[in-house]
Amino acid sequence: MNDHPNLPPRFEPPRRALLGPGPSDVAPSVLTAMASPTIGHLDPAFLRLMDETRQMLRAVFGTDNAMTLPISGTGSAGMETCLVDLIEPGDRVLVGAHGVFGGRMAEVARRAGARVEAAESPWGEELDVDLVRRMAKAQPPKVIALVHAETSTGVLTPLGPFRAIADEVGALLVVDMVTSLGGLAVELDRNGVDAAYSGTQKCLSCPPGLAPISLSPRAVAALDARKTPVGSWYLDLSLIRGYWGSERAYHHTAPINMLYALHEALRLVLTEGITAREARHRALAEALWAGLEALGLELLVAPAARLPPLTTVKVPDGVDEAQVRRALLSDFGVEIGGGLGPLKGRVWRIGLMGHAARWENVALCLSALSSALRRQGHATPSDAIDAARQAQQMT
Ligand SMILES: Cc1ncc(COP(=O)(O)O)c(C=O)c1O
């Protein structure tokens, strides 16, 4: 006899096309991998999976860094790991802040006891290289931290100029790659990145729950030279490496089935190839941009600074942006995102990430937006799908 007669029915998620800022659609084989039987976190078969996962992560990150592994937790856990492991109380940290996630990095660094300075640029624009250089030279920081792919604004920041500044002042370069890893060639070693973190739920097209990170030998040396213990026990890489390294020392119980999922997701990324994957994300983004402009919509970010996996579109005057998102979800099963912070109510955020970056999703999104806008009396001038198809063929 059931003691809880009012138990809810088994949860059946609705079918959606996840075209927001994340999570993105998960490839079927990743979901299948996740549903495989759970085994022990010290089972020899699992240890093999761990080694293969690290090897594939290095390839996707474009690095030979020995310290490359997935942290148990979402992207923010990756952010926190890189910052709390490298920062000691009183260290100076210079953060590039032109969106939500740069702001979050500054807050995490502050909580780790750093003296934080934020180099602020307007949201929707590139980080100001001259400002970062001036600030870094005035008070040389131990760490320069920035967001490669700002999901809150849709801006992609080139890393080269900031590596050069870090070299000029002898700083470590810490980069948020939550929305670039798996969608763009991030090339840690070529770009001289000292610590990078990501999340599984964006261009890697895995469910949320793991945060791949990678630390250069220089960053590992900084970790080893600490005078104070890392402020977080759970995110202390000097302990976590004991489990991921040859000792296999217990630290915490690995999220086994999430790691099955990541292993399969990385296999899919590398089967496609990073270059082909970047080209796919860019071609579909170009198609989306052309289609949106054909609908009479304006994009927030200038073409040269646009982030292919995440597009920010300005909400036209007189349109109820939340109503448009609700119509997309209820009539088409399409999820897109709204704006954050100062962009709240002013933009939509459309993601084309990983498995979701497909032509049919571009067409679906444009048709759905066109329908929702027309219903609010906003004329949509030309055939967006034709414009999108032409742009895609040109790339
Ligand atoms: C650029 C960026 N950094 C960090 C995060 C935080 O990741 P999570 O929400 O997985 O903790 C996100 C999440 O959207 C992000 O887009």
The ligand as a Gaussian input file, in Angstrom:
#p B3LYP/6-31G(d) Opt

LIG

0 1
 C       30.310000      32.869000     -19.322000
 C       29.745000      32.112000     -18.149000
 N       30.496000      31.940000     -17.077000
 C       30.051000      31.265000     -15.990000
 C       28.780000      30.726000     -15.976000
 C       28.304000      30.000000     -14.776000
 O       28.050000      28.680000     -15.096000
 P       26.962000      27.803000     -14.282000
 O       25.651000      28.487000     -14.436000
 O       27.044000      26.491000     -14.987000
 O       27.407000      27.738000     -12.879000
 C       27.959000      30.882000     -17.091000
 C       26.597000      30.338000     -17.111000
 O       25.781000      30.662000     -17.939000
 C       28.452000      31.586000     -18.204000
 O       27.700000      31.754000     -19.302000

